[in-house]
Amino acid sequence: MAENVRIAVDAMGGDYGPSVTIPGCALALERKPGARFVLVGEEKTIRAELARHPRLAAASEVRHSDVSIRMDDKPSQALRYGRRVSSMWMAIEAVKKGEADVAVSAGNTGALMAMSKICLRTMLGVDRPALACLWPTLRGYSIVLDVGASIGANASHLVDLAIMGSAMARVVLGLERPTVGLLNVGTEEIKGVEEVKGAAATLRESNLPGLDYAGFVEGDGIGMGAVDVVVTEGFTGNITLKTAEGTAKQIAAYLREVMGGSLLAKLGYLLARGAFAELKGKMDTRSINGGVFLGLEGLVIKSHGGTDHVGFARAVEIGHDMAKSDLMNRIRDTVALAHRFESGSAPTDTPPQEAAQ
Amino acid sequence: MAENVRIAVDAMGGDYGPSVTIPGCALALERKPGARFVLVGEEKTIRAELARHPRLAAASEVRHSDVSIRMDDKPSQALRYGRRVSSMWMAIEAVKKGEADVAVSAGNTGALMAMSKICLRTMLGVDRPALACLWPTLRGYSIVLDVGASIGANASHLVDLAIMGSAMARVVLGLERPTVGLLNVGTEEIKGVEEVKGAAATLRESNLPGLDYAGFVEGDGIGMGAVDVVVTEGFTGNITLKTAEGTAKQIAAYLREVMGGSLLAKLGYLLARGAFAELKGKMDTRSINGGVFLGLEGLVIKSHGGTDHVGFARAVEIGHDMAKSDLMNRIRDTVALAHRFESGSAPTDTPPQEAAQ
């Protein structure tokens, strides 16, 4: 890891392209002054945006690409016209070549996943990459995965998610032995699908190093911070994440409505505006923008496509911090240890971090 | 339908039994003064509670049962010891026998589902019952189903959910031709599982009467009121509902925290307390307590097990209103018409309501 984290950015990704990604990088640079950028995309547009952000310009290299991946294309289509030549691919490739420590894109999730997998490959012992997010809870943050990299998961995939998620929690949340829960329904008999029950049995019996399996978690347990790592497959995970974001936005709209109502309400709002600002910060879904692809031989961060520059900056900062903490190597070590452990050749339950040293 | 709606209550159901269900019924009676109750359970305990609620006592018949279904038993276990003799079964049976118009229970979901199915049977043309809830949105209410009756669904089950949900929306939301969306992930290629794609194709092509298929909806579209009816299978639906409830509770906790902080915040809170009360009402997850089992030959309402008397009252009121609007027969007609329509024997797209007259 270089002293300064080098961030490759797919400047064309997302609903708004450089008009959001470049100001986003500029904002991230204010908070992470050591960062260096490789900005990939339509050079003229990028330079025009950079002209307004001289400090970012000084910290950046621009790489031209004619090809932008469209938000609605299937991965197979995107690969056909975008392999090697698109801004998305070139950003990922910068990581592959060791020219950047992390790639960030707000582009098409499916295409980003497919290109990352082909360009970077998955880690030994990992079938499929996952998308993990930091979820604000009443206790701080939890890690929730998979929030949309793969649809469906068998028991063994879910166990992989538990292992990767707990490795991320060790690094990001600084926990020695994070608690891990499997997302499930509350009804008792039909306690979830077979895959979830199977993963529960494995996690309970194998007593893997570096994670503390805590059982099933229901939807309302996530925000309460019931466990440090919440594991689910990508379909449910993506819908769950977006539902929570939608609910936060809905309540923010209610709040605006009632506080703009009577004169007393307006006055009260004025007096308590410090408190409201704090609340707004806590409810800002942009603060959790930035999903981390786990299980790849390289770091890739996915930003929401529709976010603004504040949200994109957050994704860049998450990428910066993950690279700084050497997330990928830590995860690789954890996965390797867990697999040795599962196959019975690990002598002790030494936590992976120590084992790696 | 009798003039006064008759409500059979599993008084022993839920985490707290009669100490919540009886005050809950009393509260519901205040709002629905015409209601009549059949209260099933341990007679002595019920009578002791009723002593504090003379108006409810006057509107109720008490039926004794020795057997309460435990919250954690599997349906198969519950059926072994609770068939015919438990308070849950007897409440459902009152509907079957025509002695009540609707049954309400806060008990074990799986057991309630199994007993309802056995005692009441599913409607002709419906494979599996569904649990539907009213979800508050920025536009009013939407209906979301299945929120936990069945785990997993094939394309044809999802189409059934669309038909039953739109029938409920016609009755409950008073819409002529409600819009229906399939809950799905946002990533483009992997637009959901095969089942969801299959259901989309059927709904798009068959142009069923009485519903307007509007495509896929993402998690954050639910609270925005993107469509009137949101269709998903029970695993994702249950987790989605609970996640939204958890997020609302989490934000309520933030709000209490920031408003109790500085003196100014406290003062502001005091001034704006009318607005806060309004907000609290909008965020109160108890107001959406009360899932409706659809697709049965009888009306059964499921309340959250852990709710208080305010939440339970809401479930009773929902049951009251559904019975009053003759929900079950309307749904049966809609399902029958849709099936005739699917098989090509329906001559026009007459909406089901008119067709039933």
Interface residues (C-beta under 8 A of the other chain):
Chain A: M71 D72 D73 K74 P75 S76 N108 T109 G110 A111 M113 A114 T137 L138 G148 S150 I151 G152 L183 N184 V185 G186 T187 E188 E189 I190 G192 V193 E218 G219 D220 G221 I222 G223 M224 T232 G234 F235 T236 N238 I239 T240 L241 K242 T243 A244 E245 G246 T247 A248 K249 Q250 I251 A253 Y254 L255 V258 M259 G261 S262 L264 A265 L267 G268 Y269 L270 L271 A272 R273 G274 A275 F276 E278 L279 K282 M283
Chain B: M71 D72 D73 K74 P75 S76 N108 T109 G110 A111 M113 A114 T137 L138 G148 S150 I151 G152 L183 N184 V185 G186 T187 E188 E189 I190 G192 V193 E218 G219 D220 G221 I222 G223 M224 T232 G234 F235 T236 N238 I239 T240 L241 K242 T243 A244 E245 G246 T247 A248 K249 Q250 I251 A253 Y254 L255 V258 M259 G261 S262 L264 A265 L267 G268 Y269 L270 L271 A272 R273 G274 A275 F276 E278 L279 K282 M283
